[in-house]
Amino acid sequence: MRVGESAEPLALAEARARARAVLWVRNGAVLAALTAAGLLLYGASRNFGESAPGTLLATLAMALVAVLAWVALDLALVRRTGVPAITLGPRDAPELHAMVRELAEELHVPTPDGIRLCPECDSWLEPDARRRRRTVLVIGAPFLWWLRVGELRALLAPVVAGTEASAEPAVAGARRWVRRLDAVADVRRPLGPVPLRPARRASRAFARQLLGLCQGHAELMEREIAVGAAALAIPLEPELRATAHEQVGLAYAGWDRLLTRLAAPAWMIGRHPDALMAGVVSALTELSRRDKLANAFGARLAERPASDLLTDAVAMDGEISRLAAGIFADGPTPDPVDWAEYPEAVIEPVWRARAEAFAAPVDDALAVLRRDPDEDHRKAADHLFAVVACAALDTGQMHPAVDWLDGPVLVDGSGHAVDLATLITRAVDEGNDAPLRTWLARIGIATREPVHPGGSAA
């Protein structure tokens, strides 16, 4: 008997019951719509042409039938698009496919029909949009690069265990119905041409009502499925799973920092880092080094990384980096940039552009902040940072560099980072610009002279 077997069937039975409740809502809605349409058409056929009021009522009835038909068509044709992801075929990751098959065999559940990689810090099962009865395992790329092989296996065990519920016809049908309602009710969905907008709004309103009727059952269904899957996966390396969950939190923090502090500035100027996953590893390795538990983390880094399960991790990193730019950037980012080029190709141009928007001597910039205490301090600090950084670069004593946790930094000739952010914060938020002026004087910048963001100091 499998460990967790008593909890798992009970949870799966509850999930089936909730799925049936969702399907009852669907079937009831279909039956009600068909009945209403039939009655309206019958009434229209009897009243049309009998009299002016009868003809008007018949016309209104046919209009309502047309609305019902439109809603039904919209629900039948719409598809909710999944998170963009890269398909990992057996040739791309033979060892990963083998690991997932072995997990499914140990758990006595169906093997996922495919594996995809996405630039998210999450892993889940989703239906294949192209084939109705296929289930795909989606893995967050940061996990694959940061977790060790054993940790990834432990993390995926309860996810893979969910394929048992996915194979249940009632569960699959309920999920499809809820996804369709979500897609139709989504306020971000374009309404299309002006003539179609009233009909689209009508179908959105119907979908919201139906979603309200079955959403509670759907949420409980998913909760029971998660409980059952977790119970089923209990015997598989519980200690490693605890470690993996700790590392998942770190991966999420490192990924978020990398996107906001290093990827976003590149996207802003139409570039994209071509090795985001390598950046995640560098960021989390640095975090581990700085943390009090660095020794414990260092020991796990000696174990085999899960990215070794890929045939060509470097090429896959490039694909994920392009996909991330396509998802998260506000516009096109056609030009890749590697981390070695990043300081010159991204950091300095961004600083120059910001400084140009605030082109003034450092003294004048500080004076503006003192005159206007309601100035947006974050924006002001960014601009002042850029003005000062450009002035420092122009001395030839300083250079831009990448700090994997803090983002773009200014370093001296020996490679030591200058804590310019603290100096700027004290000047902007505390009104104390003496430390900033002292530092500027130390590197030979007279603050009474203007800073030219495009080149040298006056």
VOGU-3710 file (C-alpha; in Angstrom, 3 decimals, decimal comma):
1> mrvgesaepl> 0,000/0,000/0,000  1,348/3,453/-0,883  2,168/5,834/1,966  -0,541/8,467/2,090  -2,932/6,147/0,273  -5,788/6,676/2,740  -5,611/10,462/2,459  -5,113/10,512/-1,304  -8,227/8,592/-2,411  -10,387/10,596/-0,006
11> alaeararar> -9,019/13,868/-1,384  -9,455/12,636/-4,955  -13,047/11,588/-4,213  -13,752/15,060/-2,810  -12,142/16,613/-5,886  -14,369/14,498/-8,147  -17,437/15,638/-6,221  -16,431/19,287/-6,591  -15,712/18,739/-10,281  -19,190/17,282/-10,769
21> avlwvrngav> -20,666/20,346/-9,038  -18,847/22,566/-11,528  -20,139/20,443/-14,404  -23,692/20,637/-13,010  -23,416/24,440/-13,284  -22,232/24,040/-16,871  -24,957/21,549/-17,783  -27,598/23,610/-16,017  -26,519/26,720/-17,906  -26,661/24,866/-21,221
31> laaltaagll> -30,090/23,398/-20,434  -31,443/26,761/-19,285  -30,114/28,477/-22,415  -31,607/25,837/-24,709  -34,948/25,988/-22,906  -35,031/29,776/-23,014  -34,087/29,795/-26,685  -36,795/27,224/-27,465  -39,476/29,136/-25,629  -38,466/32,425/-27,177
41> lygasrnfge> -38,463/30,969/-30,679  -41,815/29,300/-30,092  -43,299/32,576/-28,858  -41,797/34,471/-31,761  -43,221/32,045/-34,317  -46,700/32,430/-32,833  -46,671/36,209/-32,506  -44,780/37,308/-35,592  -47,106/39,040/-38,037  -50,175/38,742/-35,789
51> sapgtllatl> -50,092/42,409/-34,842  -47,639/45,254/-34,471  -47,039/44,545/-30,757  -46,779/40,822/-31,481  -44,239/41,409/-34,232  -42,228/43,689/-31,921  -42,202/41,053/-29,160  -41,214/38,385/-31,676  -38,348/40,579/-32,887  -37,136/41,127/-29,301
61> amalvavlaw> -37,376/37,387/-28,659  -35,251/36,610/-31,717  -32,734/39,254/-30,616  -32,438/37,541/-27,212  -31,971/34,194/-28,938  -29,204/35,773/-31,035  -27,505/37,023/-27,849  -27,735/33,555/-26,285  -26,322/32,027/-29,460  -23,459/34,520/-29,447
71> valdlalvrr> -22,614/33,754/-25,806  -22,668/30,027/-26,542  -20,431/30,510/-29,583  -18,032/32,716/-27,624  -17,742/30,103/-24,873  -17,276/27,328/-27,409  -14,552/29,046/-29,426  -12,531/30,996/-26,856  -9,358/29,476/-25,451  -7,355/30,761/-22,514
81> tgvpaitlgp> -3,735/30,996/-23,543  -1,237/29,520/-21,109  1,989/31,089/-19,886  4,479/31,299/-22,779  6,944/28,450/-22,426  9,591/26,521/-24,352  8,907/22,888/-25,184  11,604/20,539/-23,905  11,641/17,456/-26,118  13,389/14,225/-25,117
91> rdapelhamv> 16,429/15,289/-27,144  16,633/18,614/-25,312  16,570/17,060/-21,842  16,755/13,234/-21,905  17,721/12,938/-18,240  14,938/15,282/-17,144  12,370/13,251/-19,086  13,768/10,096/-17,490  13,493/11,645/-14,019  9,845/12,605/-14,577
101> relaeelhvp> 9,012/9,117/-15,908  10,642/7,498/-12,879  8,721/9,796/-10,539  5,440/8,872/-12,205  6,268/5,159/-11,966  7,137/5,419/-8,279  3,944/7,351/-7,578  1,831/5,014/-9,764  0,382/7,938/-11,704  0,264/8,761/-15,442
111> tpdgirlcpe> 3,428/10,322/-16,866  2,994/13,914/-18,108  2,746/13,987/-21,890  5,318/16,743/-22,255  7,645/19,133/-20,435  7,924/22,879/-20,926  10,217/25,507/-19,451  8,958/28,990/-18,524  10,561/32,118/-17,034  8,545/31,933/-13,809
121> cdswlepdar> 9,299/30,802/-10,261  6,644/28,108/-10,199  5,903/24,619/-11,520  2,513/23,201/-12,447  0,510/20,947/-14,758  -1,531/22,377/-17,589  -3,478/20,908/-20,516  -1,864/20,933/-23,919  -3,640/23,660/-25,892  -3,206/21,670/-29,106
131> rrrrtvlvig> -4,268/18,231/-27,861  -7,242/17,885/-25,562  -6,252/14,796/-23,594  -2,595/15,682/-23,025  -1,141/17,086/-19,787  2,080/19,080/-19,787  4,480/19,630/-16,884  5,658/23,258/-16,809  8,857/23,932/-14,855  10,109/27,356/-13,809
141> apflwwlrvg> 13,524/27,914/-15,370  15,083/29,526/-12,242  14,437/26,250/-10,388  16,239/24,238/-13,029  19,359/26,386/-12,819  19,485/26,899/-9,049  18,193/23,652/-7,518  20,319/20,545/-7,300  19,131/17,400/-9,111  17,783/15,779/-5,946
151> elrallapvv> 16,036/18,966/-4,852  14,322/19,352/-8,217  13,146/15,745/-8,064  11,706/16,266/-4,588  10,052/19,529/-5,632  8,435/18,004/-8,710  7,118/14,898/-6,940  3,810/16,421/-5,720  3,377/18,237/-9,040  3,758/15,011/-11,025
161> agteasaepa> 1,449/13,280/-8,533  -1,279/15,644/-9,734  -1,457/13,821/-13,074  -3,711/11,229/-11,416  -6,391/13,858/-10,887  -5,751/15,387/-14,321  -6,627/12,046/-15,898  -10,067/12,090/-14,238  -12,680/13,014/-16,903  -14,774/15,043/-14,452
171> vagarrwvrr> -11,776/17,042/-13,241  -10,519/17,652/-16,780  -13,991/18,749/-17,913  -14,422/21,088/-14,937  -11,023/22,669/-15,549  -11,776/23,248/-19,222  -15,106/24,896/-18,353  -13,573/27,212/-15,725  -10,717/28,166/-18,067  -13,224/29,097/-20,763
181> ldavadvrrp> -15,235/31,204/-18,343  -12,033/32,881/-17,153  -11,029/33,643/-20,723  -14,411/35,135/-21,666  -14,707/37,107/-18,403  -11,139/38,469/-18,569  -11,323/42,276/-18,633  -7,996/42,364/-20,519  -9,550/40,512/-23,447  -9,942/42,889/-26,412
191> lgpvplrpar> -13,554/43,728/-27,213  -12,791/43,826/-30,942  -14,528/45,963/-33,579  -17,116/48,491/-32,392  -20,149/46,561/-33,788  -19,142/43,474/-31,783  -18,492/45,211/-28,477  -22,052/45,074/-27,053  -22,198/41,333/-27,769  -18,756/40,817/-26,242
201> rasrafarql> -19,822/42,718/-23,121  -22,947/40,552/-22,903  -20,897/37,340/-23,079  -18,473/38,739/-20,493  -21,382/39,471/-18,131  -22,828/35,962/-18,594  -19,392/34,417/-18,018  -18,902/36,374/-14,790  -22,241/35,181/-13,470  -21,483/31,557/-14,308
211> lglcqghael> -17,972/31,880/-12,893  -19,438/33,160/-9,638  -21,669/30,087/-9,427  -18,900/27,541/-9,867  -15,705/29,277/-8,715  -16,055/28,151/-5,099  -16,402/24,515/-6,142  -13,468/24,877/-8,541  -11,202/26,325/-5,847  -12,109/23,523/-3,420
221> mereiavgaa> -11,511/20,978/-6,188  -7,991/22,317/-6,780  -7,326/22,376/-3,035  -8,338/18,744/-2,666  -6,207/17,785/-5,664  -3,204/19,522/-4,080  -3,835/17,750/-0,766  -4,074/14,391/-2,486  -0,949/14,967/-4,551  1,043/16,090/-1,516
231> alaiplepel> -0,090/13,032/0,446  0,896/10,774/-2,436  4,378/12,302/-2,619  5,081/12,118/1,138  7,425/9,104/1,003  9,673/10,600/-1,679  12,637/12,341/-0,019  10,825/14,563/2,509  14,076/16,063/3,800  15,172/17,090/0,328
241> rataheqvgl> 11,735/18,561/-0,299  12,094/20,794/2,758  15,476/21,987/1,487  14,039/22,502/-1,987  11,237/24,703/-0,646  13,803/26,849/1,178  15,734/27,253/-2,057  12,543/28,088/-3,971  12,083/31,149/-1,762  15,647/32,217/-2,444
251> ayagwdrllt> 15,249/31,603/-6,178  12,163/33,792/-6,255  13,965/36,626/-4,444  17,019/36,376/-6,691  14,914/36,212/-9,862  12,902/39,269/-8,832  16,052/41,263/-8,079  17,663/40,260/-11,353  14,608/41,310/-13,365  14,030/44,639/-11,649
261> rlaapawmig> 17,641/45,753/-11,138  19,503/44,361/-14,144  17,143/43,069/-16,841  14,703/46,006/-16,745  17,326/48,721/-17,493  18,486/46,696/-20,505  14,926/46,207/-21,764  14,334/49,937/-21,381  16,943/50,678/-24,092  16,011/47,787/-26,384
271> rhpdalmagv> 18,597/45,257/-25,210  18,162/41,995/-23,319  20,687/40,051/-21,229  21,309/36,795/-23,064  21,973/34,640/-19,977  19,402/35,460/-17,291  19,658/32,022/-15,717  23,427/32,355/-15,344  22,662/35,693/-13,688  20,249/33,994/-11,271
281> vsaltelsrr> 22,951/31,515/-10,289  25,471/34,325/-9,770  22,992/36,366/-7,731  22,010/33,481/-5,466  25,600/32,323/-5,092  26,501/35,829/-3,957  23,530/35,870/-1,593  24,685/32,548/-0,163  28,197/33,926/0,267  26,956/36,982/2,167
291> dklanafgar> 24,458/35,062/4,300  25,292/33,679/7,723  24,479/30,185/6,432  26,990/30,481/3,598  28,804/27,299/4,608  25,630/25,195/4,464  24,670/26,682/1,112  28,190/26,244/-0,177  28,037/22,520/0,551  24,921/22,069/-1,594
301> laerpasdll> 26,529/24,014/-4,437  29,045/21,193/-4,748  26,209/18,855/-5,755  25,095/18,431/-9,362  22,877/21,318/-10,594  19,580/20,413/-12,202  20,561/22,377/-15,328  22,922/19,472/-16,073  19,792/17,542/-17,054  19,608/19,707/-20,194
311> tdavamdgei> 21,559/18,792/-23,308  22,674/22,393/-23,927  22,039/24,600/-20,899  23,736/27,652/-22,461  21,540/27,604/-25,574  18,433/27,041/-23,457  19,419/29,982/-21,239  19,473/32,149/-24,361  15,983/30,993/-25,368  14,572/31,596/-21,888
321> srlaagifad> 16,197/35,051/-21,791  14,548/36,003/-25,101  11,212/34,647/-23,897  11,454/36,581/-20,613  12,128/39,792/-22,522  9,094/39,118/-24,707  6,879/38,573/-21,654  8,068/41,222/-19,217  9,475/44,069/-21,344  7,153/46,875/-22,397
331> gptpdpvdwa> 8,444/46,838/-25,951  10,687/44,907/-28,358  14,217/44,064/-27,171  15,884/42,724/-30,302  19,535/43,064/-29,311  21,105/40,578/-26,878  23,914/41,643/-24,571  26,181/39,404/-22,528  27,100/40,160/-18,951  30,704/41,079/-19,833
341> eypeaviepv> 29,430/43,869/-22,108  26,593/44,915/-19,819  28,364/47,739/-17,902  29,466/49,537/-21,075  26,446/48,638/-23,228  23,669/49,195/-20,673  24,705/50,763/-17,360  26,643/53,751/-18,708  24,096/54,654/-21,457  21,257/54,515/-18,927
351> wraraeafaa> 23,156/56,736/-16,490  24,009/59,168/-19,274  20,398/59,376/-20,420  19,117/60,006/-16,887  21,773/62,594/-16,200  20,941/64,392/-19,443  17,305/64,670/-18,366  18,530/66,398/-15,184  21,552/68,148/-16,780  22,787/70,565/-14,092
361> pvddalavlr> 25,717/70,990/-11,771  25,530/68,839/-8,672  25,084/72,001/-6,598  22,086/73,066/-8,648  20,570/69,590/-8,456  20,813/69,630/-4,670  19,404/73,121/-4,564  16,364/72,011/-6,571  15,706/69,265/-4,046  15,943/71,684/-1,133
371> rdpdedhrka> 13,565/74,153/-2,798  10,975/71,482/-3,557  10,679/69,083/-0,587  7,636/67,448/-2,220  9,728/66,323/-5,192  9,408/62,584/-5,919  12,416/61,467/-3,876  12,853/58,167/-5,683  12,972/59,831/-9,069  15,138/62,634/-7,752
381> adhlfavvac> 17,559/60,185/-6,185  17,830/58,246/-9,465  18,591/61,403/-11,409  21,090/62,720/-8,878  22,764/59,301/-8,757  23,138/59,426/-12,549  24,536/62,993/-12,510  27,110/62,105/-9,847  27,976/58,743/-11,429  28,594/60,366/-14,815
391> aaldtgqmhp> 30,817/62,978/-13,179  32,749/60,193/-11,462  33,114/58,247/-14,729  34,459/61,338/-16,438  37,359/61,508/-13,990  38,607/58,175/-15,341  38,912/56,855/-11,778  35,580/55,058/-11,689  33,829/52,456/-13,835  30,323/50,961/-14,035
401> avdwldgpvl> 29,966/47,348/-12,915  27,359/44,681/-12,153  26,479/43,772/-8,586  24,299/40,663/-8,786  22,195/41,697/-5,789  22,258/45,494/-5,898  22,244/46,012/-9,655  24,413/48,639/-11,405  27,201/49,984/-9,185  30,132/52,352/-9,450
411> vdgsghavdl> 33,540/50,792/-8,723  36,987/52,287/-8,272  40,165/51,194/-9,978  40,648/48,306/-7,539  37,156/46,995/-8,203  35,671/48,096/-4,876  32,083/49,338/-5,107  31,397/52,869/-3,937  28,338/53,113/-1,705  27,019/55,997/-3,755
421> atlitravde> 23,402/55,036/-3,064  23,827/55,785/0,659  25,478/59,135/-0,068  22,635/60,054/-2,406  19,978/58,893/0,070  21,452/61,032/2,837  21,507/64,016/0,498  17,974/63,536/-0,814  16,027/62,100/2,104  17,941/63,615/5,043
431> gndaplrtwl> 19,052/66,864/3,451  22,649/66,123/4,469  24,813/66,527/1,381  28,129/67,003/3,256  29,258/63,335/2,916  28,481/63,443/-0,838  30,438/66,682/-1,305  33,363/65,272/0,696  33,513/62,170/-1,492  33,262/64,206/-4,693
441> arigiatrep> 36,103/66,453/-3,544  38,187/63,368/-2,728  38,013/62,145/-6,342  38,675/65,618/-7,711  35,190/66,852/-8,646  34,430/70,491/-7,858  30,706/70,521/-7,200  30,406/74,104/-8,375  31,154/72,958/-11,916  28,479/71,506/-14,211
451> vhpggsaa> 28,403/67,813/-15,058  28,158/67,009/-18,779  26,331/63,655/-19,076  27,623/62,990/-22,576  31,301/63,359/-21,801  33,642/65,250/-19,536  33,168/67,657/-16,665  33,418/71,310/-17,467
//
